[in-house]
Structures are given as C-alpha cells and as structure tokens.
C-alpha cells in the first residue's frame, strides 16, 4: 500500500507542476523574445511570430483552465485509477450499453425529425397546386385600358416593398372574370344545354402563355373575338368550333332560361381559337420549378372559360348591358416556398396574415376598392401543415417516448446487474483506507470516460439508423425515395445537448448510488422476494396516476386543446399506465413459475428421462431464488414486447381508420360533386366504363328554420334505395340492424331515419312524426309576391335510427344550444315534396369501381367525361405508400421495432452474463461433482425460457391495452367514424418469434461460454 506521506508529497508536486504551465509559457515566450531581439536581421519576423503566438495563447486560455479544473477534480483518484479501471472496465461497459442506446434513439429522433422538417412542407405541397395568395376585388368597373391593370398592380407592389417581401414574391399576375354561360347543342346526347362559360380578361403574360399553346385557330385580336378554353369532353359534347359564333349570357335569376329571352343579358362573340385543357402544360412561375394547372390558376371550377386580352374582354363585358361593365379582378401573388422557415411556422403565419391585412387596407386606401377579399391559399396550406406536422410529432413522440424510457430503464437495469460487483470492489477499497473523496473522484473520471464513449458511439449508431428510417415506406420496408437524411448544425447541436443531458443524469445517478456506505457482509445475501418497489405499491401508484391523467385528458372541456394536451397529458398517461400494468402483472411471476414447476413433477414411472426433467425443475426453482432479479428482467422484457405489439397493431388500426375516414367523407370509391343528375346520357356514358361496378345518385339539402330562440337545421340526405347499398361505403357498426333492412323502411317519400343521439335531444323516437320548417323557393311567386322565397314545412315520419352515415354526419349535436342540427336519411324522392332553390341542393354521383382496378386511372377516364369535380378516395388517404404521414408513422414504428429487437437480445444477454458470473462458484461446484455441459446448458436455458414465455404473454396482453390507448391518442383529429382495432396476427406472430429468437440467442451465447469454461476460471471469476 502507498505511504500516505509519500502520496501527499507526490500530489503537491504534481499540483505545483500543473499550475506552472501558464507561468512557464509566459517565461519561455518572453525569454525567447529577448534573445531574438539581439538579432536585427530577423526582427520583423520575430515580432510577427510573437504576436501570433500571443493570439494562440489567448485562445488556449479557456482550454488550459478547463484542463486545470479537470485535473484538480480527478487528481485525488489518479493513484487508484489504473488498478480500479482494469478490474471494472467490463462492468462499466455493461452499464454503458443502455446509455449508448439512449443516445442513439435521441439522435435518431432529432436527425430524422429535423431532416423531415427541412423538406416536409415541399412534400406536403406536392398535391396542393395553389401555393399563392390571391386578392379578389369584386364589383370593379373594367376599363378597356392596361392603365387600370398597372394601377392595381402598383398597389400590391408598394405593399410588398413596405413589408420588405420583394424577394419573397416571385411573380404577380392580374385577370378579371365575370360569370357567364352559353347555350350549345350536344350532338351525342342530342339535346341543348346551358353550360357555364365565364368570361376572363387576360394580361400580357397570360395571353402569351395561351397563344403558345393553341390547339386550334388563332389568338383573339379584335373586338368580339374570344379564345375558348375547354376540356376534350366539353368539346365533343358541344358545337363550339373555330370560327363559330356563340352567345354569352349572364344569369338574371336562379333559372338560366330567364336570360335567354332578355336581350340586355347577352352578347354574341366569335371563336377564333380553342385550347384543349386536357394536355395543356402547367403555367410556369418565374423562379420556381413547380407549375400550376391553368384552370386552377383562373379558379375555373368547371374547367371551361372564354378568354380574351384585357381590352377586348372589357369591351365584350360592356356589350352585355346588364353587367354595366362590372366584374371581379383577381391578382395572384406567387410566394417563394423556399423562403418559408418551417422551423418558425408561427412567424411565417403571422407574416402572411400581416401581408393579407396590409393588402386589403392598401386596396381600400389607395384604390378606393371596398369589396376586397384576400384568399391566402398559401396561408391555409401552412396552417394545415402546422396541424399535420403536430400530428407527425405526436406519432414520433407516442412511439419513441416509451422506447426512450425503456432504454433508460435498461441503463438502470444494467447498472443494477453489475452494482453488487462494483459495490463489493468499492467497499473493500473503502475498508482499506481509501476516502470517499478519492472514490468519488475516480467514479467521476470513470463516468466522464464512458460518457464520452457512449456519446460518440450513440451518435455514430444513430446516424445510419436515421438514414435508414428516412426511407421507411412500410412495415420493416425501406423503399421511400422522397426523403433524405440532412444533418445540419441545429440538429447536431440538439442531438448533442439532449444526449449530454441524458448522460449527465444517468452517470450522476450511478455515481451517487455507488457512493452509499455499505459493509462487506451485505454481499452474501440472496433476495428471495419481489423487488423493493413492490413493498411501496409503486405499481398501484402508477396505475392510479396514469388513470387520473387519462380521465383528465378525456375531459370534454379539454377537447379544443387536444394538440397541446396530447404531449403533456395523453402520452405520459399512456406510458405511466402501461408501466403500472406491467409492474402489476409481474406479481404473477412466482405463481407462474410454481405452476410450470408442478407440470415438471411427473412420477418416475411415467417418465424415462427423469434426470433431464429434474434439471429443468431445478432451473425453474432458480426463479424463486433470484426472484428480485428475474422480476426486473421480466419487467423490461414485458415492456419491450408490449411496445412491439403496439408498433404492429397501431399502424394497421390507424391505416384502417384512415381509409375508413376517407371513404366516410367521400361516400364511395369515386364521387362527382355538383353532378348534373338530369343528364341521363352523361350517367349512361360513365356507367359504360367497363371497370365501374355501379353508380348511385345522392342529393343533400339543409332545411333551416327558426323556432322561438332556437335555430334548427334539418340536414337531409336523399338516396337511391336500389343502388345505395351496393355502391356506397357503409360499415356494419353504423346501424344496429342491417342496412338493407333499414332502407326497406323508406319506400314512402315522407319516411326518414334519424341520428339516434340527436333525435333524443328533441324528444322524438321511432314512430313519431316531425314537422320540418324551411325557407322554400318557387320562381313563379316572383311576379305575384315580389320574391320567389317563402316559408313552408313538410311533415315526416321517423321509421328508424342510425349512429353514423357517410357524407352526412360529420359531427353529432347533442348539447342544448341555441343552434340545433339534426341529420336524416330519406328516399331521394323526398325532394319532390320540397321546394328549394337549385343552389341549396347538392347533387352527387357515387361510383363503385371493380375490385383490383386502379382507382386513379378510372378517375382520369371519368374526368374526360364529367369535367374536373371528380374526387377519388385515394386522394383522401394520407397513410399510403410514399405519403408524408406514412413515412413519419412507419419511421417511428421501424425505429421502435429495431430498438426493441436490440433491447430484447441485450436484456437477456446482460442478465445471463452477469448471473453466470455471480454464480461462478456454484457452476464450478456442479462441474466438479460431474454435471455435464449439456445438463448445465439445460439448467440455464430452462430459466431463461420460462422468463421469456412469461414475459411474452404479459407483454402481449399489456401491448393490446397500450395499442388501444395509442389509437385514442393519434386519432385526436376526428372521432367520426370511430376507429376499429385491427390485429394482423401474421405480423404479431412473426415479430414475436423474431423477438424470442433474438432473446434466446442472447441467452444462449453466455450460457455456452459458461459451460465451456474450466473450473479454475470459474473459481477465479467468483473471487
């Protein structure tokens, strides 16, 4: 042992030498300068060298001070560092495994979420072509002069300059539009119809674009000449051709026919050119690689229009006398998407809102325009993206928070496994005279070394895993090419900060725990009871706390703050409840092991190989002997299994929820909104597409009435009873009886079925009648009453109830408010009994596609026939291959699976390794009395197999419960229709087997190593 006097002297000498670094540097520098100054010929070079050396020294001062501080901190332990580090580095490495995994997961999360955020907004806008801000100025007298366009554009230009957004706005384009229609003959259907064909006046850039993309004819040059922009289907179903003349009408009532006999509501124009929109290239924006479809640019809802240069179109407009030359002017401002900071979405939203307000004020103050609306499509897109991105983060947090906590538990678990060995070493050292300061100094230095190792290895492991996760396209599938890993300074600093914080907490906890005073007699005890935390009912406390938090999270008063409460209350409640349940069910481990033990105690006359079974029984008895350690291992294994089950069940359930939600909103595979249902030929043409299975017409209207202080709205969906069941999407749980049975009750026009919760609030039920008041419309009353509107009502009979109904029920109104909304389904013929304005009725054509047919391809075919108001269910499904939400969801899931596989194998491997080290003396004794290697292996594996079977069962049960809670959390954005849990048994069994296999291999390797050691090695290891 080192002499204390010599040790103190050595320390003083070292300390004095340490702080001489600074003085010696100054001394050497100035002495060097004095000598060199005697030599005149190198004077300038010497002076420059001295200055540079001084600068370097100034920069080094902080590092030298830090070095001095660290050496002072670790100086007391330097004399014991080498023997202690040599004796305990293996145990330190075991405790560091969990820290490495924790750092790896943190860096994965940070690198992935940052990489995704850098490009997520652009990915989000792939399906949104309207990335501009549109100023709409209504009721403006259009002048046949470009001076008007210059003055209006100048207003926007001044506003943009005042806000310093000149570099943000790539391009500005003006046009005016007035709603007009025409009369044309359909040579295929052999009938005349009145399609909408708005008049649009173009500025130079728009005129140049169209003149370069003419399908037929030439661009208009003279008064009365127009270019017709239409689809190929419109072209085929009309007589509009080059050099033909058409009449343009403005509507003077809700019935278009009234305009045909009014000379002041029409004018005649000549078609000089035609542009077929089907194959037209997108309108390009300066400074952007993304174009925009021209019909969307002009807000052509039906995709057709008559266009002409501004001055010509203004004169055509004035020629329709009842327009008085008034129309709406639009200015599209294209914003540079690349300048949007996705890490400061609130700031970008505020900037765009301020721009909208300033534009509106400028048009009013500088131009005197009062009817101004700012349609900030880009602002809407950013706000929706913000909500979507919050959901992305919830996905990541919901899956990765449990796995991060699990790795921290693994760290504590690993430290607990080797703590007895570490504490024995430190206690022996303490009893031989080493002070607590010296031991603490050594532990601090040791923590620093292994903390640095964990930091570098964790981040080094996290980077390739993050790169793999960005390619996630499905369950353990990595084919996504839309995203790529981007590591930048902000993400790297976040990862380093988070990792350092975790390392500091873990290592500080370990040092404090190891510094506790113990006696050498404490290390011969074997705990045969459950861990100490069961004595304090930690499991009951966890379940109670998690349950209370979950109830708070579900409170209706917090429903408007779900995005904020999900991370702060919902997910923590789920994690606490899951841990509490896992801890609670571990109380069954002794019972389970005893039950398995009874199964092995078969009479010898019924079993030939009793010795092998006795060894198996002996292995199971070890669970009772080392009950505390086994329970700790079972807790973390069960949690790992539970998280894996959730990672399989939740995406399957969420994907079904997402698909059901898309179908519920749309109503069928393909839907055409505002469909001209009176056009039987058009319906027949769609039905003749071979890939279409069936179609169904649906009508929707909202009958509004005021009764006393209450505003009552009766929303009615009229359906074709013969085709609805075979065409529309409908789930069995939407009604209590079969759909066909329910629809059979609606044979009469005035029979309805009602939403069951809403109908109770107005004290009605099946068999009751209900009078619906509403504002009716009849054009024939205009002449006698001065208005076509009047009050009317209809009496209906309630014959059935439903819970949910696609297209119709988006929200259920059950609260007693001043505004009441009730939902009803009726025969489509009920609309023959109701007099409503055509504008108050929505007509839909639902289309069902044959199975295995490409819905997108069929949609494109239908668009060539019916125009642009065609939507398919695929456009509503967010979680699909290659989608943004799918990438983020499966990245979280795949990360969870990868980490769970790793943790499972590490847990059992660490446990087996440490247990076998602690039982080295027993193993040596068994070898000495003749127990064979195969018998020893069976003994070890019987323990681990029992542990794995129990953990698998408990993990499966708790995983199903956590899956249900996770689905409640990630479906916060909608509650109708309710989600249905889906259990993909194939994947559950497959991944379960993989987990068992990896864990079993983790146990097998140290078991084989232990059985193959010689007795001398075992005895040395036990000392």
Secondary structure, 3 states (H helix, E strand, C coil): CCCHHHHHHHHHHHHHHHCHHHHHHHHHHHHHHHHHCCCHHHHHHHHHHHHHHHHHHHHHHHHHHHHHHHHHHHHCCHHHHHHHHHHHHHHHHHHHHHHHHHHHHHHHHHHHHHHHHHHHHHHHHHHCCCCEEEEEEEEEECCCCHHHHHHHHHHHHHHHHHCCCCCCEEEEEEEEEECCECCEEECCCCEEECCECEEEEECHHHHHHHHCCCCEECCCCCCCEEEEEECHHHHHCCCCCCCCEEEEECCCCCCCHHHHCCHHHEEEEEEEEEEEHHHCCCECCCCCCCCECHHHHCCCCCCCEEEEEHHHHHHHHHHCHHHCCEEEEEEEEEECHHHCCCCCHHHHHHHHHHHHHHHHHHHHHHHCCCCEEEEEHHHHHHHHHHHHHHHHHHHHHHHHHHHHHHHHHHHHHHHHHHHHHHHHHHHHHHHCCCCHHHHHHHHHHHHHHHHHHHHHHHHHHHHHHHHHHCCCCECCECCCCCCCCCCCHHHHHHHHHHHHHHHHHHHHHHHHHHCCCCCHHHHHCCCCCCCHHHCCCHHHHHHHHHHHHHHHHCCHHHHHHHHHHHHHHHHHHHHHHHHHHHHHHHHHHHHHHHHHHHHHCCCHHHCCCHHHHHHHHHHHHHHHHCHHHHHHHHHHHHHHHHHHHHHHHHHHHHHHHHHHHHHHHHCCCEEEECCCCCCHHHHHHHHCCCCEEEEEEEEEEEEEEEECCEEEEEEEEEECCCCHHHHCCCCHHHCCCCHHHHHHHHCCCCEEEEEHHHHHHCCCCCCCEEEEEEEEECCCHHHHHCCCEEEEEEEEEEEEEECCCCCCCCCCCCCCCCEEEEEEEEEHHHHHCCCCCHHHEEEEEEEEECCCCCHHHHHHHHHHHHCCCEEEHHHHCCCCCCCHHHHHHHHHHHHHHHHHHHHHHHHHHHHHHHHHHHCHHHHHHHHHCCCCHHHHHHHHHHHHHHHHHHHHHHHHHHHHHHHHHHHHHHCCCCCCCCCCCCCCHHHHHHHHHHHHHHHHHHHHHHHHHHHHCCHHHHHHHHC
